[in-house]
């Protein structure tokens, strides 16, 4: 398989992230993908964790149809037609995961990450969220918005890195954090 960081960063925010920061995932990792859309990045994760599983949550029907089709070809993808803002509705389908990858353009994106981490993220698991600052506040400086949103992460998160995805994705900031269920 071609090294992912050599792929075009405009193909996926995850690839853009890899151009700025390396991350390694075990081939058996379990991933909860919030905002899976039609599955472009989901298919990348499927190759990265060939013995793992990707729980792909999407709430829009049109991309979900494509995601379902993709899951017929890649058997480690489980498409879930749910609103990521309501994790209680899909908790019976998702086990504890090593990584939550979130790519949701919603005003309450950090709140969604917090709720899902509490239910699904293993102790010492990773959160990688692609924060679209203009979806939160289109009138303010994206760096200020990102800084405030980082402060809204649950105190159980230890921030590992904050990376601005320019020039690949304007007004997007990647936040990587490790979760500790015992931390107060």
N, C-alpha and C positions, 0 to 999 in steps of 0.2 A: 504494500500500500504506500502511496505517495505520502511523504511527510506533510502533515496538515499545515504547518507554518509556511510551507512553500506555495500553498494555494492562494488564490486571489482574495485579499481581505474584504473586498466588496461582496464576496459570495455569502459571508456570514459574519455576524458580530463576534462570534466565537473565534473565527479565524483572525479577525482584526485584533482581538485580544491577544491571541498567540503571537502576533507580530510584535507585541510590546512586552509580553510576560509569558514565561513558560509555565505549564501546569501538566502534571502527570496524573493519569487515572489508571487504576488497576483494570485489567481486561475483564474482571469479574464485577466491576462496580455497578451499583444500582443508582440510577439517576431519576429524579423527578424534574421534568421539564415543564415549566409553567409558561404558557403562551406559545405552544408548539407550532401554531399556524399550519402550513401545508407540509412541513417536515424537512425543509432543507438542512437545518442544523441538526435535527433529530437523526437524519440519515448519517451525518458525520459521527455523532455520538455512537450510533449503532456499530460503526466500524472501529471506533476507539475501544469500545467495551464489548467485543464479540461474544463473550461468555456472560455478560451482565444483562441488565434489563433497563429499558427506558420507559418510564411512565409518562406519557405525553398528554398533558392536559390542554385542551383547546375548547373554546366556547362558541366559536363561530362555525356554522354548519358548512359553508363552502370549503374552507380549508380542511375541515374535519374529514370531508369525503376523500380528499387527496391523502390525508394522513392515514386513513383506513386502508386505502389502496397500497400505500407504502408499507404498512404493517403486514400486508399479505405476502410481500416479498422479503421483508426483513423480520424474522420471527422473534427478535428480542425487543420489539417495540409494542407497547400496549397503549393504544389510543383511548383516551378518556374524555368523553364529551361532557365537561363540567365547567363551571365558573370557578377559576382559581381563587376567587375571593371567598368561596364557601368550601373549604377543605373537609369539613365534617361530612359533606355529601359524597365524597369519594374515598374517605378513609378506609372503608372496607376493601378497597381494591389495591391499595398502595401499602407496601411494607416500609420499614425504616430504610433510608437511602444514604448513600455516601456523599451525594452532591445534589443540591437544588440549583438548577439553572433557570433563571427567570428572565424572560424577554417580553414584558407586558407593558404596553404604553397606556398606563392608567395613573390617575392622580394619586391613588393610594397604593402604589407599587410596593413600597417598603412595608406597609401594613400587611399586604398579601404575603410578602416574604416571611415576616415574623410569624404569622398564623401557620403557614405551612411548615416552617422550621420546627415550631413547637410540637407538631404532630408527627412529622416524618423524618426530620434530619437526625442521623445518628450522632451520638456524642462525639465531638471532634470532627464532625462532617463539615463539608464546605458549602458555602453559598456563593454563587457567582451570578450577580444580577446586572443586567444591562439597563441602566437607568436612562430613560429618555426625559431629559430635564424640561424640554418644551411641553411635554404632556402634563407636567406638574404645574409649571408657571411659565407661560410663553413671553411674559413681559420683563422677566428678570434675567440677570446674568446667569448663564448655565453653571458656572463654577460655584456661585453662591447657593443656587438651588441644590446642587449635588452635595455641598458641604452640609446644608441643613438636613437633607434626607439621610445622610450617613448617621447623623445624630439621632434619627428616629429608629435606627435599628435597635432591636432588643439588646439589653445590656449583657445578655448571654453570648453575644457575638464579639469576637476579637477581630478587628479590622486587620487584614493582611496587606491589602493594596487597594489603591484607588487610581484608576487609569482612565484618562480622557481618550476617547477613541477617534478623535480628529487625526488625520484628515479623512479617514475612511467613513466614519459615521458622525455627522455634525450633531452637536449637542447631546451626545451619548457619553455616559461615564460608566465604566465597569467597576463594580465594587466586589471585592473578594474578601470573604470573612469566614472564620472558623467558629463553630458553635460548641458551647459547653453547657450542657443541661444543668450542671450543678452550680454554675456561677450565678451569683445574685447581683 
